[in-house]
Structure formats: structure tokens, C-alpha cells
Amino acid sequence: MFSRRFLRIKAMQSVYGHLQDAFESVEKTEKALLDALNNSYQLYVYNLYILTEIVKYVEDEQERLKTNYLEHEDDVLISDKLLNSSIIQYFIEEAQLEAIFKKEKMKEIVDDKGIVDAYHQLKKSEQWKVFISNEDSTEDDAFDVLKFLYYDIVLQHEFLEQHLEEEYISWQDDREFVASCVVKTMKSISKGKSSMLVPFQGNWKEDASFIKELIKGSIYDYEEVDEMIKPYIKNWEIERITMIDRLLIHMAICEFMNIDSVPSRVSLDEYLELAKLYSTPKSKTFINGVLDRVLKDLVKAGKAKA
């Protein structure tokens, strides 16, 4: 399942678009959010594909060695050790991944220049040299090298970053989430866990229910919640609150009143974190003051659980 924070971010973006008249109806807003989540899953899979292709480039190097053509000084660093790791073999052999790779035509859109350059960066690294020289290396060691490849090379690579932005407009927004899913997946495989891919398609009823409730509550109850919070913002006109702050307050109150699966205090803390990410430096204090008082009164009135 997606993390609740990621779902809140996507819901916030969709509701914000709706309030800016980007979507004609709540249903279209909801569909846009579901499409965005599907796009995020594709990004996650594409990052797995990029990693696999970088490691698989060793096959081209091995073919060159067989022909004794264009020998290089660093040929001693050519090794298929990482290619044969359980993590990369899983990415190559997993039928679900292969189907998505083909469906989304990832072979056709991948940045070959970035793949080759990233491979050579890995091959020149100290992490690689230590890994291939260690006869007793484990799957955990392979995971560490792949994590280094992903965080320190792929996510820092100018060509690959530009390519991801061009292919997926949401890359910068989804980058942190996707990266955490990629690393979580590799860690699971290295530990031999049975469920390795981050689940999404066909297995996310709870997430879907959460975001639909959040979107509909935030939009349909917008004027009602505006009236609710006015007593808690003395010396402030409701229209003077920034759109993002106002939206975060609305979404939090919607969770307090309509979503029982998350404790209200947990929801409050999550929206304070979103304020730090998406709003002004002073917003966290302002939003905390409003929501803390609103929540206490809602609990007293039996309209929310602490």
C-alpha cells in the first residue's frame, strides 16, 4: 500500500486543482488522483527497470571481452556478480514486472546514454571494487551496492534525472516516495521475503477508500468547515489564510470527523509535517494552534476521537 503521507500529498494536490477549477467535478478530481497514483506506480517500476538495465550492461562488456576488441585498463573490474544477485535476478525473472516493462514500453523509452554512464560510474567506485573482490560477499552486500548505485549514482545523475522528468511529469513530487519503495523492495528480496513488490494494482481497497473519503469530505464540506474554523482564527479573515494552509486545515478536520482508521492526533501531526513541506515557515505554528483547539472541541462534542 501507499504510505498515508503520500496519499495525503496526492489528495492535497488534487483538491487544490479542483479549487482552482482544474477539474469540473469531484468525480473527475477523484479520477485524476487515481491516475496520478497509477503513474506513481509506473515510476516505481521504471526505477526498478533502470537499475536492472544498468547492472545488465555488464553483458555487453562481457561480449566485448569475448571478441578481444577494444581492451580497456579497467577490464579487470568487469564482473557479473551483481547481475547474479537475488535482487537483480528477481527483477529479470518476475513475471509481473516483465509484463509492466513490456506494457509501458520501458525498453523503448530508457535513456541508454544514462544507463551506460551510470554503469561506468559504478564500476569505478570503491564500493564496486570491494564487492567484487570479496569472495564471501552476501546478499546483504549486494543490497548495499545496489543501494549505493541507486542513491549515489542514479538519483544524482544529470542525464537520468532529466530523462525521468521528461518521461514522468510527477517525478520531482514522487521522487522521495518512489525511492523509498525501490529500496524497500530490494531489501525485502535480499532478506528472502515472500512479498517483495510494493503492492498496488488489485490490492489497495483501504487506500482507495481513504483518499475518496478525504477528497469528497474536503470538497463537499468546504464552506461548512470554513464556518467551523472562523471562531478559532481571531484577528484573521478566513480569506487571508493562504490556500495551502486553509486546505491542510480542511483536510485534517475531514480526517478528524470522517476517517476512523487513523487516530486524530496522528492525523494532526501528519498535517503539520505537510505544512513544513509545502507552506510558509510560520504555517506549522498557525495550523497547529487552529487544529489543536478544533480537535479538542470535536472530541468533547463526540464528533471525533482523540
CYANA upper distance limits for C-alpha pairs under 8 A (distance plus 0.5 A):
  1 MET  CA    198 VAL  CA      7.29
  1 MET  CA    199 PRO  CA      6.08
  1 MET  CA    200 PHE  CA      6.44
  1 MET  CA    203 ASN  CA      8.14
  1 MET  CA    204 TRP  CA      6.58
  1 MET  CA    207 ASP  CA      7.42
  2 PHE  CA      6 PHE  CA      7.13
  2 PHE  CA      7 LEU  CA      7.22
  2 PHE  CA    200 PHE  CA      8.09
  2 PHE  CA    207 ASP  CA      7.66
  3 SER  CA      7 LEU  CA      6.93
  4 ARG  CA      8 ARG  CA      6.61
  4 ARG  CA    207 ASP  CA      8.46
  5 ARG  CA      9 ILE  CA      6.75
  5 ARG  CA    270 GLU  CA      7.43
  6 PHE  CA     10 LYS  CA      6.78
  6 PHE  CA    177 PHE  CA      7.49
  7 LEU  CA     11 ALA  CA      6.50
  7 LEU  CA    207 ASP  CA      8.32
  7 LEU  CA    211 ILE  CA      7.19
  8 ARG  CA     12 MET  CA      6.43
  8 ARG  CA    211 ILE  CA      8.03
  9 ILE  CA     13 GLN  CA      6.77
  9 ILE  CA    274 LEU  CA      8.09
 10 LYS  CA     14 SER  CA      6.72
 10 LYS  CA     33 LEU  CA      7.11
 10 LYS  CA     36 ALA  CA      8.12
 10 LYS  CA     37 LEU  CA      8.27
 11 ALA  CA     15 VAL  CA      6.55
 11 ALA  CA     33 LEU  CA      7.21
 11 ALA  CA    211 ILE  CA      7.00
 11 ALA  CA    214 LEU  CA      7.70
 11 ALA  CA    215 ILE  CA      6.81
 12 MET  CA     16 TYR  CA      6.44
 12 MET  CA    247 LEU  CA      7.79
 12 MET  CA    248 LEU  CA      7.92
 12 MET  CA    251 MET  CA      8.32
 13 GLN  CA     17 GLY  CA      6.68
 14 SER  CA     18 HIS  CA      6.75
 14 SER  CA     29 THR  CA      6.54
 14 SER  CA     30 GLU  CA      8.08
 14 SER  CA     32 ALA  CA      7.59
 14 SER  CA     33 LEU  CA      6.51
 14 SER  CA    215 ILE  CA      8.43
 15 VAL  CA     19 LEU  CA      6.68
 15 VAL  CA     29 THR  CA      7.53
 15 VAL  CA    215 ILE  CA      6.92
 15 VAL  CA    218 SER  CA      7.91
 15 VAL  CA    219 ILE  CA      7.52
 16 TYR  CA     20 GLN  CA      6.76
 16 TYR  CA    244 ILE  CA      8.28
 16 TYR  CA    247 LEU  CA      7.91
 17 GLY  CA     21 ASP  CA      6.85
 17 GLY  CA     22 ALA  CA      5.52
 17 GLY  CA     23 PHE  CA      7.18
 17 GLY  CA     29 THR  CA      8.37
 18 HIS  CA     22 ALA  CA      5.78
 18 HIS  CA     23 PHE  CA      5.52
 18 HIS  CA     24 GLU  CA      7.85
 18 HIS  CA     25 SER  CA      8.11
 18 HIS  CA     26 VAL  CA      8.08
 18 HIS  CA     29 THR  CA      6.81
 23 PHE  CA     28 LYS  CA      6.49
 23 PHE  CA     29 THR  CA      6.19
 24 GLU  CA     28 LYS  CA      7.05
 24 GLU  CA     29 THR  CA      8.19
 25 SER  CA     29 THR  CA      6.77
 26 VAL  CA     30 GLU  CA      6.58
 26 VAL  CA    215 ILE  CA      8.26
 26 VAL  CA    216 LYS  CA      7.36
 26 VAL  CA    219 ILE  CA      7.99
 27 GLU  CA     31 LYS  CA      6.66
 28 LYS  CA     32 ALA  CA      6.53
 29 THR  CA     33 LEU  CA      6.83
 30 GLU  CA     34 LEU  CA      6.83
 30 GLU  CA    212 LYS  CA      7.22
 30 GLU  CA    215 ILE  CA      7.53
 31 LYS  CA     35 ASP  CA      6.58
 32 ALA  CA     36 ALA  CA      6.61
 33 LEU  CA     37 LEU  CA      6.75
 34 LEU  CA     38 ASN  CA      6.74
 35 ASP  CA     39 ASN  CA      6.66
 36 ALA  CA     40 SER  CA      6.72
 37 LEU  CA     41 TYR  CA      6.88
 38 ASN  CA     42 GLN  CA      6.88
 39 ASN  CA     43 LEU  CA      6.76
 39 ASN  CA    168 TYR  CA      8.37
 40 SER  CA     44 TYR  CA      6.79
 40 SER  CA    170 SER  CA      8.14
 40 SER  CA    174 ASP  CA      7.10
 40 SER  CA    178 VAL  CA      7.81
 41 TYR  CA     45 VAL  CA      6.82
 41 TYR  CA    200 PHE  CA      7.86
 42 GLN  CA     46 TYR  CA      6.47
 43 LEU  CA     47 ASN  CA      6.68
 43 LEU  CA    168 TYR  CA      7.80
 43 LEU  CA    171 TRP  CA      7.99
 43 LEU  CA    178 VAL  CA      7.43
 44 TYR  CA     48 LEU  CA      7.09
 44 TYR  CA    178 VAL  CA      5.65
 44 TYR  CA    179 ALA  CA      8.16
 44 TYR  CA    181 CYS  CA      7.47
 44 TYR  CA    182 VAL  CA      7.10
 45 VAL  CA     49 TYR  CA      6.78
 45 VAL  CA     97 LEU  CA      7.76
 45 VAL  CA    100 ILE  CA      8.19
 45 VAL  CA    101 PHE  CA      8.25
 46 TYR  CA     50 ILE  CA      6.68
 46 TYR  CA    101 PHE  CA      8.04
 46 TYR  CA    106 MET  CA      7.48
 47 ASN  CA     51 LEU  CA      6.81
 47 ASN  CA    178 VAL  CA      8.41
 47 ASN  CA    182 VAL  CA      7.72
 48 LEU  CA     52 THR  CA      6.74
 48 LEU  CA     91 PHE  CA      7.78
 48 LEU  CA    182 VAL  CA      7.14
 49 TYR  CA     53 GLU  CA      6.63
 49 TYR  CA     91 PHE  CA      8.14
 49 TYR  CA    101 PHE  CA      7.85
 49 TYR  CA    106 MET  CA      8.12
 50 ILE  CA     54 ILE  CA      6.75
 50 ILE  CA    110 VAL  CA      7.82
 50 ILE  CA    115 ILE  CA      7.70
 51 LEU  CA     55 VAL  CA      6.95
 51 LEU  CA    146 LEU  CA      8.45
 51 LEU  CA    149 LEU  CA      8.44
 51 LEU  CA    150 TYR  CA      7.59
 52 THR  CA     56 LYS  CA      6.51
 52 THR  CA     88 ILE  CA      6.61
 52 THR  CA     91 PHE  CA      7.32
 52 THR  CA     92 ILE  CA      7.88
 53 GLU  CA     57 TYR  CA      6.72
 53 GLU  CA    115 ILE  CA      7.30
 54 ILE  CA     58 VAL  CA      8.47
 54 ILE  CA    115 ILE  CA      5.69
 54 ILE  CA    116 VAL  CA      7.22
 54 ILE  CA    118 ALA  CA      7.20
 54 ILE  CA    119 TYR  CA      5.83
 55 VAL  CA     82 LEU  CA      7.39
 55 VAL  CA     83 LEU  CA      6.32
 55 VAL  CA     88 ILE  CA      8.31
 55 VAL  CA    119 TYR  CA      7.28
 56 LYS  CA     60 ASP  CA      8.38
 56 LYS  CA     83 LEU  CA      6.74
 57 TYR  CA     61 GLU  CA      7.25
 57 TYR  CA    115 ILE  CA      8.42
 57 TYR  CA    116 VAL  CA      7.52
 57 TYR  CA    119 TYR  CA      7.49
 58 VAL  CA     62 GLN  CA      6.61
 58 VAL  CA     78 ILE  CA      7.28
 58 VAL  CA     79 SER  CA      7.43
 58 VAL  CA     80 ASP  CA      6.86
 58 VAL  CA     83 LEU  CA      8.33
 59 GLU  CA     63 GLU  CA      6.67
 59 GLU  CA     80 ASP  CA      8.17
 60 ASP  CA     64 ARG  CA      6.79
 61 GLU  CA     65 LEU  CA      6.87
 61 GLU  CA     78 ILE  CA      7.55
 62 GLN  CA     66 LYS  CA      6.88
 62 GLN  CA     78 ILE  CA      7.89
 63 GLU  CA     67 THR  CA      7.16
 64 ARG  CA     68 ASN  CA      6.89
 64 ARG  CA     69 TYR  CA      6.47
 64 ARG  CA     70 LEU  CA      8.05
 65 LEU  CA     69 TYR  CA      7.12
 65 LEU  CA     71 GLU  CA      7.83
 71 GLU  CA     75 ASP  CA      7.53
 74 ASP  CA     78 ILE  CA      8.04
 77 LEU  CA    123 LYS  CA      6.98
 77 LEU  CA    124 LYS  CA      8.49
 77 LEU  CA    129 LYS  CA      7.55
 77 LEU  CA    132 ILE  CA      8.29
 78 ILE  CA    123 LYS  CA      7.99
 79 SER  CA    132 ILE  CA      7.43
 80 ASP  CA     84 ASN  CA      6.75
 81 LYS  CA     85 SER  CA      7.09
 81 LYS  CA    132 ILE  CA      7.24
 82 LEU  CA     88 ILE  CA      7.82
 82 LEU  CA    142 ALA  CA      6.83
 83 LEU  CA     88 ILE  CA      6.33
 83 LEU  CA     89 GLN  CA      7.39
 84 ASN  CA     88 ILE  CA      7.27
 84 ASN  CA     89 GLN  CA      6.63
 85 SER  CA     89 GLN  CA      6.64
 85 SER  CA    139 GLU  CA      7.19
 85 SER  CA    142 ALA  CA      7.09
 86 SER  CA     90 TYR  CA      6.41
 86 SER  CA    139 GLU  CA      7.54
 86 SER  CA    189 ILE  CA      7.36
 86 SER  CA    190 SER  CA      7.17
 87 ILE  CA     91 PHE  CA      6.98
 87 ILE  CA    142 ALA  CA      8.49
 87 ILE  CA    143 PHE  CA      8.04
 87 ILE  CA    186 MET  CA      6.56
 87 ILE  CA    189 ILE  CA      6.13
 87 ILE  CA    190 SER  CA      6.74
 88 ILE  CA     92 ILE  CA      6.74
 89 GLN  CA     93 GLU  CA      6.49
 90 TYR  CA     94 GLU  CA      6.02
 90 TYR  CA    189 ILE  CA      8.23
 91 PHE  CA     97 LEU  CA      7.31
 91 PHE  CA     98 GLU  CA      8.49
 92 ILE  CA     97 LEU  CA      8.41
 92 ILE  CA     98 GLU  CA      7.69
 93 GLU  CA     98 GLU  CA      7.81
 94 GLU  CA     98 GLU  CA      6.76
 95 ALA  CA     99 ALA  CA      6.61
 96 GLN  CA    100 ILE  CA      6.93
 97 LEU  CA    101 PHE  CA      6.51
 98 GLU  CA    102 LYS  CA      6.73
 99 ALA  CA    103 LYS  CA      6.50
100 ILE  CA    104 GLU  CA      6.40
101 PHE  CA    105 LYS  CA      6.50
101 PHE  CA    106 MET  CA      5.84
101 PHE  CA    107 LYS  CA      7.76
102 LYS  CA    106 MET  CA      7.05
102 LYS  CA    107 LYS  CA      8.04
105 LYS  CA    109 ILE  CA      7.24
106 MET  CA    110 VAL  CA      6.39
109 ILE  CA    167 GLU  CA      8.48
111 ASP  CA    115 ILE  CA      6.76
111 ASP  CA    159 PHE  CA      8.29
111 ASP  CA    160 LEU  CA      7.34
111 ASP  CA    163 HIS  CA      7.15
112 ASP  CA    116 VAL  CA      6.71
113 LYS  CA    117 ASP  CA      6.70
113 LYS  CA    159 PHE  CA      8.22
114 GLY  CA    118 ALA  CA      6.44
114 GLY  CA    157 HIS  CA      8.15
114 GLY  CA    159 PHE  CA      5.96
114 GLY  CA    160 LEU  CA      5.97
115 ILE  CA    119 TYR  CA      6.70
115 ILE  CA    160 LEU  CA      8.30
116 VAL  CA    120 HIS  CA      6.90
117 ASP  CA    121 GLN  CA      6.76
118 ALA  CA    122 LEU  CA      6.73
118 ALA  CA    153 ILE  CA      6.87
118 ALA  CA    154 VAL  CA      7.22
118 ALA  CA    157 HIS  CA      7.96
119 TYR  CA    123 LYS  CA      6.68
120 HIS  CA    124 LYS  CA      6.70
121 GLN  CA    125 SER  CA      6.87
121 GLN  CA    153 ILE  CA      7.81
122 LEU  CA    127 GLN  CA      8.42
122 LEU  CA    128 TRP  CA      6.82
122 LEU  CA    149 LEU  CA      6.94
122 LEU  CA    153 ILE  CA      7.96
123 LYS  CA    128 TRP  CA      6.35
123 LYS  CA    129 LYS  CA      7.91
124 LYS  CA    128 TRP  CA      7.58
124 LYS  CA    129 LYS  CA      8.04
125 SER  CA    129 LYS  CA      7.07
126 GLU  CA    130 VAL  CA      6.64
127 GLN  CA    131 PHE  CA      6.63
127 GLN  CA    145 VAL  CA      6.94
127 GLN  CA    148 PHE  CA      8.39
128 TRP  CA    132 ILE  CA      6.71
128 TRP  CA    145 VAL  CA      7.38
129 LYS  CA    133 SER  CA      6.63
130 VAL  CA    134 ASN  CA      6.68
131 PHE  CA    137 SER  CA      7.31
131 PHE  CA    141 ASP  CA      7.61
131 PHE  CA    142 ALA  CA      8.11
131 PHE  CA    145 VAL  CA      7.95
137 SER  CA    141 ASP  CA      6.32
137 SER  CA    142 ALA  CA      8.07
138 THR  CA    142 ALA  CA      7.02
139 GLU  CA    143 PHE  CA      6.66
139 GLU  CA    190 SER  CA      5.87
139 GLU  CA    191 LYS  CA      8.28
140 ASP  CA    144 ASP  CA      6.77
140 ASP  CA    190 SER  CA      6.49
140 ASP  CA    191 LYS  CA      8.22
141 ASP  CA    145 VAL  CA      6.87
142 ALA  CA    146 LEU  CA      6.70
142 ALA  CA    190 SER  CA      8.44
143 PHE  CA    147 LYS  CA      6.48
143 PHE  CA    186 MET  CA      7.06
143 PHE  CA    187 LYS  CA      7.08
143 PHE  CA    190 SER  CA      6.91
144 ASP  CA    148 PHE  CA      6.66
145 VAL  CA    149 LEU  CA      6.62
146 LEU  CA    150 TYR  CA      6.57
147 LYS  CA    151 TYR  CA      6.48
147 LYS  CA    152 ASP  CA      8.45
147 LYS  CA    183 VAL  CA      7.19
148 PHE  CA    152 ASP  CA      5.80
148 PHE  CA    153 ILE  CA      7.57
149 LEU  CA    153 ILE  CA      5.59
149 LEU  CA    154 VAL  CA      6.79
150 TYR  CA    154 VAL  CA      5.36
150 TYR  CA    155 LEU  CA      6.63
151 TYR  CA    155 LEU  CA      5.83
151 TYR  CA    156 GLN  CA      7.61
152 ASP  CA    156 GLN  CA      6.43
153 ILE  CA    157 HIS  CA      6.19
154 VAL  CA    160 LEU  CA      7.10
154 VAL  CA    161 GLU  CA      8.15
155 LEU  CA    160 LEU  CA      8.08
155 LEU  CA    161 GLU  CA      7.09
156 GLN  CA    161 GLU  CA      7.68
157 HIS  CA    161 GLU  CA      6.36
158 GLU  CA    162 GLN  CA      6.60
159 PHE  CA    163 HIS  CA      6.51
160 LEU  CA    164 LEU  CA      6.56
161 GLU  CA    165 GLU  CA      6.78
162 GLN  CA    166 GLU  CA      6.72
163 HIS  CA    167 GLU  CA      6.69
164 LEU  CA    168 TYR  CA      6.24
164 LEU  CA    171 TRP  CA      6.88
165 GLU  CA    169 ILE  CA      6.10
165 GLU  CA    170 SER  CA      7.86
165 GLU  CA    171 TRP  CA      6.06
165 GLU  CA    172 GLN  CA      7.68
170 SER  CA    174 ASP  CA      6.46
171 TRP  CA    175 ARG  CA      5.96
174 ASP  CA    178 VAL  CA      6.42
175 ARG  CA    179 ALA  CA      6.52
176 GLU  CA    180 SER  CA      6.77
177 PHE  CA    181 CYS  CA      6.84
178 VAL  CA    182 VAL  CA      6.67
179 ALA  CA    183 VAL  CA      6.79
180 SER  CA    184 LYS  CA      6.50
181 CYS  CA    185 THR  CA      6.54
181 CYS  CA    198 VAL  CA      7.09
182 VAL  CA    186 MET  CA      6.85
183 VAL  CA    187 LYS  CA      6.59
184 LYS  CA    188 SER  CA      6.69
185 THR  CA    189 ILE  CA      6.88
185 THR  CA    196 MET  CA      5.99
185 THR  CA    197 LEU  CA      6.20
185 THR  CA    198 VAL  CA      7.12
186 MET  CA    190 SER  CA      6.72
186 MET  CA    196 MET  CA      8.29
187 LYS  CA    191 LYS  CA      6.80
188 SER  CA    192 GLY  CA      6.77
188 SER  CA    193 LYS  CA      5.87
188 SER  CA    195 SER  CA      8.10
188 SER  CA    196 MET  CA      6.03
189 ILE  CA    193 LYS  CA      6.44
189 ILE  CA    196 MET  CA      6.44
199 PRO  CA    203 ASN  CA      6.87
199 PRO  CA    204 TRP  CA      8.11
200 PHE  CA    204 TRP  CA      6.25
204 TRP  CA    208 ALA  CA      6.70
205 LYS  CA    209 SER  CA      6.61
206 GLU  CA    210 PHE  CA      6.68
207 ASP  CA    211 ILE  CA      6.80
208 ALA  CA    212 LYS  CA      6.58
209 SER  CA    213 GLU  CA      6.59
210 PHE  CA    214 LEU  CA      6.67
210 PHE  CA    259 ILE  CA      7.93
211 ILE  CA    215 ILE  CA      6.53
212 LYS  CA    216 LYS  CA      6.56
213 GLU  CA    217 GLY  CA      6.32
213 GLU  CA    258 ASN  CA      7.98
213 GLU  CA    259 ILE  CA      8.03
214 LEU  CA    218 SER  CA      6.45
214 LEU  CA    251 MET  CA      7.17
214 LEU  CA    254 CYS  CA      7.05
214 LEU  CA    255 GLU  CA      7.36
215 ILE  CA    219 ILE  CA      6.67
216 LYS  CA    220 TYR  CA      6.22
216 LYS  CA    221 ASP  CA      8.40
217 GLY  CA    221 ASP  CA      6.08
217 GLY  CA    222 TYR  CA      8.23
217 GLY  CA    251 MET  CA      8.24
217 GLY  CA    254 CYS  CA      6.25
217 GLY  CA    258 ASN  CA      8.22
218 SER  CA    222 TYR  CA      6.27
218 SER  CA    247 LEU  CA      8.41
218 SER  CA    250 HIS  CA      6.48
218 SER  CA    251 MET  CA      5.99
218 SER  CA    254 CYS  CA      6.64
221 ASP  CA    225 VAL  CA      6.49
222 TYR  CA    226 ASP  CA      6.69
222 TYR  CA    250 HIS  CA      7.56
223 GLU  CA    227 GLU  CA      6.91
224 GLU  CA    228 MET  CA      6.80
225 VAL  CA    229 ILE  CA      6.75
225 VAL  CA    250 HIS  CA      6.97
225 VAL  CA    253 ILE  CA      8.24
226 ASP  CA    230 LYS  CA      6.95
226 ASP  CA    238 ILE  CA      7.83
226 ASP  CA    250 HIS  CA      8.31
229 ILE  CA    233 ILE  CA      7.26
229 ILE  CA    290 VAL  CA      8.03
229 ILE  CA    294 VAL  CA      7.83
230 LYS  CA    234 LYS  CA      7.85
230 LYS  CA    237 GLU  CA      8.45
230 LYS  CA    238 ILE  CA      7.19
232 TYR  CA    290 VAL  CA      6.34
232 TYR  CA    293 ARG  CA      7.79
232 TYR  CA    294 VAL  CA      7.87
233 ILE  CA    237 GLU  CA      8.14
233 ILE  CA    238 ILE  CA      8.22
233 ILE  CA    290 VAL  CA      7.43
236 TRP  CA    240 ARG  CA      7.26
236 TRP  CA    241 ILE  CA      8.16
237 GLU  CA    241 ILE  CA      7.76
241 ILE  CA    245 ASP  CA      6.98
241 ILE  CA    246 ARG  CA      6.52
242 THR  CA    246 ARG  CA      6.60
243 MET  CA    247 LEU  CA      6.50
244 ILE  CA    248 LEU  CA      6.59
244 ILE  CA    278 TYR  CA      7.99
244 ILE  CA    279 SER  CA      7.04
245 ASP  CA    249 ILE  CA      6.73
245 ASP  CA    275 ALA  CA      7.62
245 ASP  CA    279 SER  CA      7.31
245 ASP  CA    283 SER  CA      7.29
245 ASP  CA    287 ILE  CA      7.47
246 ARG  CA    250 HIS  CA      6.72
247 LEU  CA    251 MET  CA      6.61
248 LEU  CA    252 ALA  CA      6.61
248 LEU  CA    271 TYR  CA      6.88
248 LEU  CA    274 LEU  CA      8.39
248 LEU  CA    275 ALA  CA      7.93
249 ILE  CA    253 ILE  CA      6.74
249 ILE  CA    271 TYR  CA      8.35
249 ILE  CA    287 ILE  CA      7.15
249 ILE  CA    290 VAL  CA      8.41
249 ILE  CA    291 LEU  CA      7.31
250 HIS  CA    254 CYS  CA      6.66
251 MET  CA    255 GLU  CA      6.83
252 ALA  CA    256 PHE  CA      6.73
252 ALA  CA    267 SER  CA      6.98
252 ALA  CA    268 LEU  CA      6.88
252 ALA  CA    271 TYR  CA      7.09
252 ALA  CA    291 LEU  CA      8.18
253 ILE  CA    257 MET  CA      6.73
253 ILE  CA    291 LEU  CA      8.03
253 ILE  CA    294 VAL  CA      8.43
253 ILE  CA    295 LEU  CA      8.23
254 CYS  CA    258 ASN  CA      6.24
254 CYS  CA    259 ILE  CA      7.90
255 GLU  CA    259 ILE  CA      5.38
255 GLU  CA    260 ASP  CA      8.21
255 GLU  CA    262 VAL  CA      8.33
255 GLU  CA    264 SER  CA      7.65
255 GLU  CA    267 SER  CA      7.47
256 PHE  CA    260 ASP  CA      8.21
256 PHE  CA    263 PRO  CA      8.44
256 PHE  CA    264 SER  CA      5.74
256 PHE  CA    267 SER  CA      7.94
256 PHE  CA    295 LEU  CA      7.70
256 PHE  CA    304 ALA  CA      5.94
256 PHE  CA    305 LYS  CA      7.60
257 MET  CA    298 LEU  CA      8.44
257 MET  CA    303 LYS  CA      6.42
257 MET  CA    304 ALA  CA      5.58
258 ASN  CA    304 ALA  CA      8.50
260 ASP  CA    305 LYS  CA      8.26
262 VAL  CA    266 VAL  CA      7.25
262 VAL  CA    267 SER  CA      7.12
263 PRO  CA    267 SER  CA      6.94
263 PRO  CA    305 LYS  CA      7.42
263 PRO  CA    306 ALA  CA      6.90
264 SER  CA    268 LEU  CA      6.64
264 SER  CA    295 LEU  CA      8.24
264 SER  CA    304 ALA  CA      7.96
264 SER  CA    305 LYS  CA      6.74
264 SER  CA    306 ALA  CA      5.82
265 ARG  CA    269 ASP  CA      6.78
265 ARG  CA    306 ALA  CA      6.66
266 VAL  CA    270 GLU  CA      6.75
267 SER  CA    271 TYR  CA      6.86
268 LEU  CA    272 LEU  CA      6.89
268 LEU  CA    288 ASN  CA      8.16
268 LEU  CA    291 LEU  CA      7.57
268 LEU  CA    292 ASP  CA      8.31
269 ASP  CA    273 GLU  CA      6.90
270 GLU  CA    274 LEU  CA      6.90
271 TYR  CA    275 ALA  CA      6.64
272 LEU  CA    276 LYS  CA      6.95
272 LEU  CA    284 LYS  CA      5.98
272 LEU  CA    287 ILE  CA      7.54
272 LEU  CA    288 ASN  CA      7.16
273 GLU  CA    277 LEU  CA      7.00
273 GLU  CA    284 LYS  CA      8.27
274 LEU  CA    278 TYR  CA      6.46
274 LEU  CA    279 SER  CA      8.25
275 ALA  CA    279 SER  CA      5.51
275 ALA  CA    280 THR  CA      7.90
275 ALA  CA    283 SER  CA      6.74
275 ALA  CA    284 LYS  CA      6.01
275 ALA  CA    287 ILE  CA      8.39
276 LYS  CA    280 THR  CA      7.72
276 LYS  CA    281 PRO  CA      7.30
276 LYS  CA    283 SER  CA      7.95
276 LYS  CA    284 LYS  CA      6.71
279 SER  CA    283 SER  CA      6.68
280 THR  CA    284 LYS  CA      8.36
282 LYS  CA    286 PHE  CA      7.09
283 SER  CA    287 ILE  CA      6.40
284 LYS  CA    288 ASN  CA      6.41
285 THR  CA    289 GLY  CA      6.68
286 PHE  CA    290 VAL  CA      6.93
287 ILE  CA    291 LEU  CA      6.49
288 ASN  CA    292 ASP  CA      6.27
289 GLY  CA    293 ARG  CA      6.98
290 VAL  CA    294 VAL  CA      6.68
291 LEU  CA    295 LEU  CA      6.36
292 ASP  CA    296 LYS  CA      6.82
293 ARG  CA    297 ASP  CA      6.89
294 VAL  CA    298 LEU  CA      6.64
295 LEU  CA    299 VAL  CA      6.58
295 LEU  CA    304 ALA  CA      7.79
295 LEU  CA    306 ALA  CA      8.03
296 LYS  CA    300 LYS  CA      6.78
296 LYS  CA    306 ALA  CA      8.34
297 ASP  CA    301 ALA  CA      6.65
298 LEU  CA    302 GLY  CA      6.66
298 LEU  CA    303 LYS  CA      5.56
298 LEU  CA    304 ALA  CA      5.87
299 VAL  CA    303 LYS  CA      6.33
299 VAL  CA    304 ALA  CA      5.34
299 VAL  CA    305 LYS  CA      6.16
299 VAL  CA    306 ALA  CA      6.77
